[in-house]
Amino acid sequence: MRRTVRVPLSAIGLAAAAFALPAAAQGAPTTKKFTEVESGARLSTHGNRYEDVYKIKRSPDGLGTVIRDSVLTGDTFPASGTAQAISYFENGRLRSTESFTLGVPRADGVGAITGTGKCTKGSKAHRLETCNYKFAGTYDLRTGITQITLKGTETPAAGGKPGKKHKKPKQ
């Protein structure tokens, strides 16, 4: 003798929706806070332009390097400026634009630096990533060393996780 189990179609639809929901939620981009610690030195100067190289000591993407091309818009302290930065990580590179202010240095040559930045373009894992951040730290006129800490939010491409490799979503 066979037993028949009758399940209403609406119950099947609810069960299918319950299984599909987590998969859809994983594909949505997630915004995550991040902190990045950098230490850099001056490579070259030409008038009000200069280029620095930084070691990324700590970030969600691991160790890396940053090249910053900066332009000062004033010639007295506090001085404002803008920078184009390219961060190089094992899983790709990330470009950003920044604006900053160099505070008045103390007698020992050390001054404060503060600013904001925004990611504009990336490659590989950072191809569709967006981010916004603020940074603060110190610069030293005598040694040319700058120490900064960036704090902000990053949103990877759909299906990715901040600080991890992710791919362009299929359309």
CYANA upper distance limits for C-alpha pairs under 8 A (distance plus 0.5 A):
  7 VAL  CA     11 ALA  CA      7.27
  7 VAL  CA     12 ILE  CA      7.94
  8 PRO  CA     12 ILE  CA      7.44
  9 LEU  CA     13 GLY  CA      6.82
 10 SER  CA     14 LEU  CA      6.79
 11 ALA  CA     15 ALA  CA      6.70
 12 ILE  CA     16 ALA  CA      6.64
 13 GLY  CA     17 ALA  CA      6.63
 14 LEU  CA     18 ALA  CA      6.63
 15 ALA  CA     19 PHE  CA      6.93
 16 ALA  CA     20 ALA  CA      6.67
 17 ALA  CA     21 LEU  CA      6.49
 18 ALA  CA     22 PRO  CA      7.97
 19 PHE  CA     23 ALA  CA      7.86
 20 ALA  CA     24 ALA  CA      6.80
 21 LEU  CA     25 ALA  CA      6.66
 22 PRO  CA     26 GLN  CA      6.77
 23 ALA  CA     27 GLY  CA      7.32
 24 ALA  CA     28 ALA  CA      7.52
 26 GLN  CA    159 GLY  CA      6.61
 27 GLY  CA    158 ALA  CA      5.88
 27 GLY  CA    159 GLY  CA      4.47
 27 GLY  CA    160 GLY  CA      7.93
 28 ALA  CA    158 ALA  CA      5.54
 28 ALA  CA    159 GLY  CA      6.32
 29 PRO  CA    155 THR  CA      6.77
 29 PRO  CA    156 PRO  CA      6.52
 29 PRO  CA    157 ALA  CA      6.44
 29 PRO  CA    158 ALA  CA      4.91
 29 PRO  CA    159 GLY  CA      6.55
 29 PRO  CA    160 GLY  CA      7.03
 29 PRO  CA    161 LYS  CA      7.88
 30 THR  CA    155 THR  CA      6.26
 30 THR  CA    156 PRO  CA      7.50
 30 THR  CA    158 ALA  CA      8.47
 30 THR  CA    160 GLY  CA      8.42
 30 THR  CA    161 LYS  CA      7.33
 30 THR  CA    162 PRO  CA      7.95
 31 THR  CA    153 THR  CA      6.87
 31 THR  CA    154 GLU  CA      6.05
 31 THR  CA    155 THR  CA      5.00
 31 THR  CA    156 PRO  CA      8.00
 31 THR  CA    162 PRO  CA      7.88
 32 LYS  CA    153 THR  CA      5.88
 32 LYS  CA    154 GLU  CA      6.02
 32 LYS  CA    155 THR  CA      7.07
 32 LYS  CA    162 PRO  CA      6.94
 33 LYS  CA    151 LYS  CA      7.91
 33 LYS  CA    152 GLY  CA      6.09
 33 LYS  CA    153 THR  CA      4.79
 33 LYS  CA    154 GLU  CA      6.94
 34 PHE  CA     59 SER  CA      7.79
 34 PHE  CA     60 PRO  CA      7.21
 34 PHE  CA    150 LEU  CA      8.50
 34 PHE  CA    151 LYS  CA      6.28
 34 PHE  CA    152 GLY  CA      6.02
 34 PHE  CA    153 THR  CA      6.28
 34 PHE  CA    154 GLU  CA      7.56
 35 THR  CA     58 ARG  CA      8.23
 35 THR  CA     59 SER  CA      6.60
 35 THR  CA     60 PRO  CA      8.01
 35 THR  CA    149 THR  CA      7.47
 35 THR  CA    150 LEU  CA      6.05
 35 THR  CA    151 LYS  CA      5.07
 35 THR  CA    152 GLY  CA      7.21
 36 GLU  CA     56 ILE  CA      7.60
 36 GLU  CA     57 LYS  CA      8.02
 36 GLU  CA     58 ARG  CA      5.90
 36 GLU  CA     59 SER  CA      4.96
 36 GLU  CA     60 PRO  CA      7.99
 36 GLU  CA    149 THR  CA      6.17
 36 GLU  CA    150 LEU  CA      5.49
 36 GLU  CA    151 LYS  CA      7.07
 37 VAL  CA     56 ILE  CA      6.48
 37 VAL  CA     57 LYS  CA      6.01
 37 VAL  CA     58 ARG  CA      5.68
 37 VAL  CA     59 SER  CA      7.25
 37 VAL  CA    147 GLN  CA      8.31
 37 VAL  CA    148 ILE  CA      6.62
 37 VAL  CA    149 THR  CA      5.04
 37 VAL  CA    150 LEU  CA      6.89
 38 GLU  CA     54 TYR  CA      6.51
 38 GLU  CA     55 LYS  CA      6.04
 38 GLU  CA     56 ILE  CA      5.06
 38 GLU  CA     57 LYS  CA      6.12
 38 GLU  CA     58 ARG  CA      7.85
 38 GLU  CA    147 GLN  CA      6.43
 38 GLU  CA    148 ILE  CA      5.88
 38 GLU  CA    149 THR  CA      6.73
 39 SER  CA     54 TYR  CA      5.75
 39 SER  CA     55 LYS  CA      5.91
 39 SER  CA     56 ILE  CA      7.31
 39 SER  CA     57 LYS  CA      7.82
 39 SER  CA    145 ILE  CA      7.68
 39 SER  CA    146 THR  CA      6.28
 39 SER  CA    147 GLN  CA      5.02
 39 SER  CA    148 ILE  CA      6.96
 40 GLY  CA     52 ASP  CA      6.98
 40 GLY  CA     53 VAL  CA      5.85
 40 GLY  CA     54 TYR  CA      4.26
 40 GLY  CA     55 LYS  CA      6.60
 40 GLY  CA    145 ILE  CA      6.05
 40 GLY  CA    146 THR  CA      5.59
 40 GLY  CA    147 GLN  CA      6.92
 41 ALA  CA     52 ASP  CA      6.04
 41 ALA  CA     53 VAL  CA      6.21
 41 ALA  CA     54 TYR  CA      7.00
 41 ALA  CA    144 GLY  CA      5.97
 41 ALA  CA    145 ILE  CA      5.06
 41 ALA  CA    146 THR  CA      6.71
 42 ARG  CA     50 TYR  CA      7.90
 42 ARG  CA     51 GLU  CA      6.64
 42 ARG  CA     52 ASP  CA      4.89
 42 ARG  CA     53 VAL  CA      7.12
 42 ARG  CA    144 GLY  CA      5.97
 42 ARG  CA    145 ILE  CA      7.37
 43 LEU  CA     50 TYR  CA      8.01
 43 LEU  CA     51 GLU  CA      5.99
 43 LEU  CA     52 ASP  CA      5.68
 43 LEU  CA     53 VAL  CA      7.18
 44 SER  CA     50 TYR  CA      6.03
 44 SER  CA     51 GLU  CA      5.86
 44 SER  CA     52 ASP  CA      7.71
 45 THR  CA     49 ARG  CA      6.23
 45 THR  CA     50 TYR  CA      4.63
 45 THR  CA     51 GLU  CA      7.01
 46 HIS  CA     50 TYR  CA      6.64
 48 ASN  CA     71 VAL  CA      6.26
 48 ASN  CA     72 LEU  CA      5.81
 48 ASN  CA     73 THR  CA      7.97
 48 ASN  CA     75 ASP  CA      8.33
 49 ARG  CA     69 ASP  CA      7.91
 49 ARG  CA     70 SER  CA      6.19
 49 ARG  CA     71 VAL  CA      5.02
 49 ARG  CA     72 LEU  CA      6.98
 50 TYR  CA     69 ASP  CA      6.55
 50 TYR  CA     70 SER  CA      5.91
 50 TYR  CA     71 VAL  CA      7.09
 51 GLU  CA     67 ILE  CA      7.67
 51 GLU  CA     68 ARG  CA      6.11
 51 GLU  CA     69 ASP  CA      5.09
 51 GLU  CA     70 SER  CA      6.66
 52 ASP  CA     67 ILE  CA      6.41
 52 ASP  CA     68 ARG  CA      5.72
 52 ASP  CA     69 ASP  CA      7.21
 53 VAL  CA     65 THR  CA      7.67
 53 VAL  CA     66 VAL  CA      6.20
 53 VAL  CA     67 ILE  CA      5.18
 53 VAL  CA     68 ARG  CA      6.88
 54 TYR  CA     65 THR  CA      6.12
 54 TYR  CA     66 VAL  CA      5.42
 54 TYR  CA     67 ILE  CA      6.94
 54 TYR  CA     68 ARG  CA      8.48
 55 LYS  CA     63 LEU  CA      8.07
 55 LYS  CA     64 GLY  CA      6.58
 55 LYS  CA     65 THR  CA      5.26
 55 LYS  CA     66 VAL  CA      6.98
 56 ILE  CA     62 GLY  CA      8.38
 56 ILE  CA     63 LEU  CA      5.83
 56 ILE  CA     64 GLY  CA      5.26
 56 ILE  CA     65 THR  CA      5.93
 56 ILE  CA     66 VAL  CA      7.51
 57 LYS  CA     62 GLY  CA      8.26
 57 LYS  CA     63 LEU  CA      6.08
 57 LYS  CA     64 GLY  CA      7.72
 58 ARG  CA     62 GLY  CA      6.55
 58 ARG  CA     63 LEU  CA      6.50
 59 SER  CA     63 LEU  CA      7.24
 60 PRO  CA    162 PRO  CA      7.91
 60 PRO  CA    163 GLY  CA      5.28
 61 ASP  CA     89 PHE  CA      7.23
 61 ASP  CA     90 GLU  CA      8.37
 61 ASP  CA     91 ASN  CA      8.14
 61 ASP  CA    163 GLY  CA      5.26
 61 ASP  CA    164 LYS  CA      7.42
 62 GLY  CA     89 PHE  CA      7.72
 62 GLY  CA     90 GLU  CA      8.42
 63 LEU  CA     89 PHE  CA      7.23
 63 LEU  CA     90 GLU  CA      8.47
 64 GLY  CA     87 SER  CA      7.45
 64 GLY  CA     88 TYR  CA      5.97
 64 GLY  CA     89 PHE  CA      5.27
 64 GLY  CA     90 GLU  CA      7.75
 65 THR  CA     87 SER  CA      6.19
 65 THR  CA     88 TYR  CA      5.67
 65 THR  CA     89 PHE  CA      7.43
 66 VAL  CA     85 ALA  CA      7.03
 66 VAL  CA     86 ILE  CA      6.00
 66 VAL  CA     87 SER  CA      4.79
 66 VAL  CA     88 TYR  CA      6.68
 67 ILE  CA     85 ALA  CA      6.14
 67 ILE  CA     86 ILE  CA      5.95
 67 ILE  CA     87 SER  CA      7.19
 68 ARG  CA     83 ALA  CA      6.70
 68 ARG  CA     84 GLN  CA      6.20
 68 ARG  CA     85 ALA  CA      4.87
 68 ARG  CA     86 ILE  CA      7.18
 69 ASP  CA     83 ALA  CA      5.92
 69 ASP  CA     84 GLN  CA      5.84
 69 ASP  CA     85 ALA  CA      6.96
 70 SER  CA     81 GLY  CA      7.40
 70 SER  CA     82 THR  CA      6.15
 70 SER  CA     83 ALA  CA      4.62
 70 SER  CA     84 GLN  CA      7.02
 71 VAL  CA     81 GLY  CA      5.92
 71 VAL  CA     82 THR  CA      6.01
 71 VAL  CA     83 ALA  CA      6.85
 72 LEU  CA     79 ALA  CA      7.24
 72 LEU  CA     80 SER  CA      6.35
 72 LEU  CA     81 GLY  CA      4.67
 72 LEU  CA     82 THR  CA      7.23
 73 THR  CA     79 ALA  CA      7.53
 73 THR  CA     80 SER  CA      6.20
 73 THR  CA     81 GLY  CA      5.70
 73 THR  CA     82 THR  CA      8.35
 74 GLY  CA     79 ALA  CA      5.87
 74 GLY  CA     80 SER  CA      6.74
 74 GLY  CA     81 GLY  CA      8.08
 75 ASP  CA     79 ALA  CA      7.06
 77 PHE  CA    102 LEU  CA      7.39
 77 PHE  CA    103 GLY  CA      6.69
 77 PHE  CA    104 VAL  CA      5.60
 77 PHE  CA    105 PRO  CA      8.41
 78 PRO  CA    101 THR  CA      7.11
 78 PRO  CA    102 LEU  CA      5.99
 78 PRO  CA    103 GLY  CA      5.11
 78 PRO  CA    104 VAL  CA      5.73
 79 ALA  CA    101 THR  CA      6.06
 79 ALA  CA    102 LEU  CA      5.63
 79 ALA  CA    103 GLY  CA      7.29
 80 SER  CA     99 SER  CA      7.97
 80 SER  CA    100 PHE  CA      6.19
 80 SER  CA    101 THR  CA      4.82
 80 SER  CA    102 LEU  CA      6.79
 81 GLY  CA     99 SER  CA      6.23
 81 GLY  CA    100 PHE  CA      5.87
 81 GLY  CA    101 THR  CA      6.84
 82 THR  CA     97 THR  CA      7.95
 82 THR  CA     98 GLU  CA      6.02
 82 THR  CA     99 SER  CA      4.78
 82 THR  CA    100 PHE  CA      6.64
 83 ALA  CA     97 THR  CA      6.37
 83 ALA  CA     98 GLU  CA      5.49
 83 ALA  CA     99 SER  CA      6.74
 83 ALA  CA    100 PHE  CA      8.44
 84 GLN  CA     95 ARG  CA      7.87
 84 GLN  CA     96 SER  CA      6.51
 84 GLN  CA     97 THR  CA      5.33
 84 GLN  CA     98 GLU  CA      6.87
 85 ALA  CA     95 ARG  CA      6.19
 85 ALA  CA     96 SER  CA      5.74
 85 ALA  CA     97 THR  CA      6.77
 85 ALA  CA     98 GLU  CA      8.01
 86 ILE  CA     93 ARG  CA      7.26
 86 ILE  CA     94 LEU  CA      6.16
 86 ILE  CA     95 ARG  CA      4.96
 86 ILE  CA     96 SER  CA      6.97
 87 SER  CA     93 ARG  CA      5.92
 87 SER  CA     94 LEU  CA      5.62
 87 SER  CA     95 ARG  CA      6.85
 88 TYR  CA     92 GLY  CA      6.76
 88 TYR  CA     93 ARG  CA      4.94
 88 TYR  CA     94 LEU  CA      7.18
 89 PHE  CA     93 ARG  CA      6.23
 91 ASN  CA    124 LYS  CA      6.97
 91 ASN  CA    125 ALA  CA      6.23
 91 ASN  CA    126 HIS  CA      8.25
 91 ASN  CA    165 LYS  CA      7.23
 92 GLY  CA    122 GLY  CA      7.71
 92 GLY  CA    123 SER  CA      5.73
 92 GLY  CA    124 LYS  CA      5.44
 92 GLY  CA    125 ALA  CA      6.26
 92 GLY  CA    126 HIS  CA      6.67
 93 ARG  CA    122 GLY  CA      5.98
 93 ARG  CA    123 SER  CA      5.86
 93 ARG  CA    124 LYS  CA      7.83
 93 ARG  CA    126 HIS  CA      7.05
 94 LEU  CA    119 CYS  CA      7.41
 94 LEU  CA    120 THR  CA      8.16
 94 LEU  CA    121 LYS  CA      6.44
 94 LEU  CA    122 GLY  CA      4.67
 94 LEU  CA    123 SER  CA      7.06
 94 LEU  CA    126 HIS  CA      6.64
 94 LEU  CA    127 ARG  CA      8.31
 95 ARG  CA    119 CYS  CA      6.26
 95 ARG  CA    120 THR  CA      6.09
 95 ARG  CA    121 LYS  CA      5.65
 95 ARG  CA    122 GLY  CA      6.38
 96 SER  CA    117 GLY  CA      7.02
 96 SER  CA    118 LYS  CA      5.83
 96 SER  CA    119 CYS  CA      4.59
 96 SER  CA    120 THR  CA      5.57
 96 SER  CA    121 LYS  CA      7.54
 97 THR  CA    117 GLY  CA      6.06
 97 THR  CA    118 LYS  CA      6.07
 97 THR  CA    119 CYS  CA      7.10
 97 THR  CA    120 THR  CA      7.45
 98 GLU  CA    115 GLY  CA      7.49
 98 GLU  CA    116 THR  CA      6.11
 98 GLU  CA    117 GLY  CA      4.67
 98 GLU  CA    118 LYS  CA      7.09
 99 SER  CA    115 GLY  CA      6.02
 99 SER  CA    116 THR  CA      6.14
 99 SER  CA    117 GLY  CA      7.04
100 PHE  CA    113 ILE  CA      7.43
100 PHE  CA    114 THR  CA      6.06
100 PHE  CA    115 GLY  CA      4.45
100 PHE  CA    116 THR  CA      7.02
101 THR  CA    113 ILE  CA      6.21
101 THR  CA    114 THR  CA      5.99
101 THR  CA    115 GLY  CA      6.69
102 LEU  CA    111 GLY  CA      7.46
102 LEU  CA    112 ALA  CA      6.48
102 LEU  CA    113 ILE  CA      5.15
102 LEU  CA    114 THR  CA      7.35
103 GLY  CA    111 GLY  CA      6.07
103 GLY  CA    112 ALA  CA      5.48
103 GLY  CA    113 ILE  CA      6.53
104 VAL  CA    111 GLY  CA      6.33
104 VAL  CA    112 ALA  CA      7.84
105 PRO  CA    109 GLY  CA      5.79
105 PRO  CA    110 VAL  CA      5.59
105 PRO  CA    111 GLY  CA      4.45
105 PRO  CA    112 ALA  CA      7.72
106 ARG  CA    110 VAL  CA      6.08
106 ARG  CA    111 GLY  CA      6.62
108 ASP  CA    142 ARG  CA      8.48
109 GLY  CA    140 ASP  CA      6.00
109 GLY  CA    141 LEU  CA      5.49
109 GLY  CA    142 ARG  CA      6.44
110 VAL  CA    138 THR  CA      7.14
110 VAL  CA    139 TYR  CA      6.13
110 VAL  CA    140 ASP  CA      4.86
110 VAL  CA    141 LEU  CA      6.82
110 VAL  CA    142 ARG  CA      8.44
111 GLY  CA    138 THR  CA      6.03
111 GLY  CA    139 TYR  CA      5.94
111 GLY  CA    140 ASP  CA      7.01
112 ALA  CA    136 ALA  CA      7.86
112 ALA  CA    137 GLY  CA      6.33
112 ALA  CA    138 THR  CA      4.98
112 ALA  CA    139 TYR  CA      6.77
113 ILE  CA    135 PHE  CA      8.46
113 ILE  CA    136 ALA  CA      6.05
113 ILE  CA    137 GLY  CA      5.80
113 ILE  CA    138 THR  CA      5.92
113 ILE  CA    139 TYR  CA      7.10
113 ILE  CA    148 ILE  CA      8.33
114 THR  CA    134 LYS  CA      8.05
114 THR  CA    135 PHE  CA      6.05
114 THR  CA    136 ALA  CA      4.80
114 THR  CA    137 GLY  CA      7.09
115 GLY  CA    134 LYS  CA      6.18
115 GLY  CA    135 PHE  CA      5.75
115 GLY  CA    136 ALA  CA      7.04
116 THR  CA    132 ASN  CA      8.12
116 THR  CA    133 TYR  CA      6.17
116 THR  CA    134 LYS  CA      4.73
116 THR  CA    135 PHE  CA      6.52
117 GLY  CA    132 ASN  CA      6.30
117 GLY  CA    133 TYR  CA      5.74
117 GLY  CA    134 LYS  CA      6.73
117 GLY  CA    135 PHE  CA      8.42
118 LYS  CA    130 THR  CA      8.11
118 LYS  CA    131 CYS  CA      6.15
118 LYS  CA    132 ASN  CA      5.02
118 LYS  CA    133 TYR  CA      6.92
119 CYS  CA    129 GLU  CA      8.08
119 CYS  CA    130 THR  CA      6.03
119 CYS  CA    131 CYS  CA      5.60
119 CYS  CA    132 ASN  CA      7.03
120 THR  CA    130 THR  CA      7.54
121 LYS  CA    126 HIS  CA      8.17
121 LYS  CA    127 ARG  CA      6.98
121 LYS  CA    128 LEU  CA      7.73
121 LYS  CA    129 GLU  CA      7.99
121 LYS  CA    130 THR  CA      8.44
122 GLY  CA    126 HIS  CA      5.18
122 GLY  CA    127 ARG  CA      4.69
122 GLY  CA    128 LEU  CA      7.16
122 GLY  CA    129 GLU  CA      7.41
123 SER  CA    127 ARG  CA      4.73
123 SER  CA    128 LEU  CA      8.48
124 LYS  CA    165 LYS  CA      8.28
124 LYS  CA    167 LYS  CA      8.25
125 ALA  CA    129 GLU  CA      8.46
125 ALA  CA    164 LYS  CA      7.60
125 ALA  CA    165 LYS  CA      5.08
125 ALA  CA    166 HIS  CA      5.67
125 ALA  CA    167 LYS  CA      7.09
126 HIS  CA    156 PRO  CA      7.56
126 HIS  CA    157 ALA  CA      8.47
126 HIS  CA    165 LYS  CA      8.23
126 HIS  CA    166 HIS  CA      8.23
127 ARG  CA    157 ALA  CA      8.17
127 ARG  CA    168 LYS  CA      8.14
128 LEU  CA    156 PRO  CA      6.74
128 LEU  CA    157 ALA  CA      5.47
128 LEU  CA    168 LYS  CA      7.54
129 GLU  CA    154 GLU  CA      7.51
129 GLU  CA    155 THR  CA      6.13
129 GLU  CA    156 PRO  CA      4.68
129 GLU  CA    157 ALA  CA      6.07
130 THR  CA    154 GLU  CA      6.19
130 THR  CA    155 THR  CA      5.73
130 THR  CA    156 PRO  CA      6.87
131 CYS  CA    152 GLY  CA      7.67
131 CYS  CA    153 THR  CA      6.04
131 CYS  CA    154 GLU  CA      4.67
131 CYS  CA    155 THR  CA      6.70
132 ASN  CA    152 GLY  CA      6.07
132 ASN  CA    153 THR  CA      6.19
132 ASN  CA    154 GLU  CA      7.23
133 TYR  CA    150 LEU  CA      6.78
133 TYR  CA    151 LYS  CA      5.85
133 TYR  CA    152 GLY  CA      4.39
133 TYR  CA    153 THR  CA      6.94
134 LYS  CA    150 LEU  CA      6.18
134 LYS  CA    151 LYS  CA      6.03
134 LYS  CA    152 GLY  CA      6.70
135 PHE  CA    148 ILE  CA      6.90
135 PHE  CA    149 THR  CA      5.95
135 PHE  CA    150 LEU  CA      4.74
135 PHE  CA    151 LYS  CA      6.73
136 ALA  CA    148 ILE  CA      5.92
136 ALA  CA    149 THR  CA      6.20
136 ALA  CA    150 LEU  CA      7.34
137 GLY  CA    146 THR  CA      7.90
137 GLY  CA    147 GLN  CA      5.92
137 GLY  CA    148 ILE  CA      4.68
137 GLY  CA    149 THR  CA      6.74
138 THR  CA    146 THR  CA      6.20
138 THR  CA    147 GLN  CA      5.90
138 THR  CA    148 ILE  CA      7.03
139 TYR  CA    144 GLY  CA      7.54
139 TYR  CA    145 ILE  CA      6.40
139 TYR  CA    146 THR  CA      4.71
139 TYR  CA    147 GLN  CA      6.95
140 ASP  CA    144 GLY  CA      5.87
140 ASP  CA    145 ILE  CA      5.96
140 ASP  CA    146 THR  CA      6.81
141 LEU  CA    145 ILE  CA      8.12
154 GLU  CA    162 PRO  CA      6.95
155 THR  CA    161 LYS  CA      8.38
155 THR  CA    162 PRO  CA      6.77
156 PRO  CA    160 GLY  CA      6.14
156 PRO  CA    161 LYS  CA      6.58
156 PRO  CA    162 PRO  CA      6.03
156 PRO  CA    166 HIS  CA      7.92
157 ALA  CA    161 LYS  CA      8.47
157 ALA  CA    166 HIS  CA      7.21
157 ALA  CA    167 LYS  CA      7.41
157 ALA  CA    168 LYS  CA      6.82
157 ALA  CA    169 PRO  CA      7.64
158 ALA  CA    167 LYS  CA      8.43
158 ALA  CA    168 LYS  CA      7.72
158 ALA  CA    169 PRO  CA      6.43
159 GLY  CA    166 HIS  CA      7.19
159 GLY  CA    167 LYS  CA      7.85
159 GLY  CA    169 PRO  CA      7.51
160 GLY  CA    164 LYS  CA      7.38
160 GLY  CA    165 LYS  CA      7.20
160 GLY  CA    166 HIS  CA      4.90
160 GLY  CA    167 LYS  CA      7.36
161 LYS  CA    165 LYS  CA      7.75
161 LYS  CA    166 HIS  CA      7.35
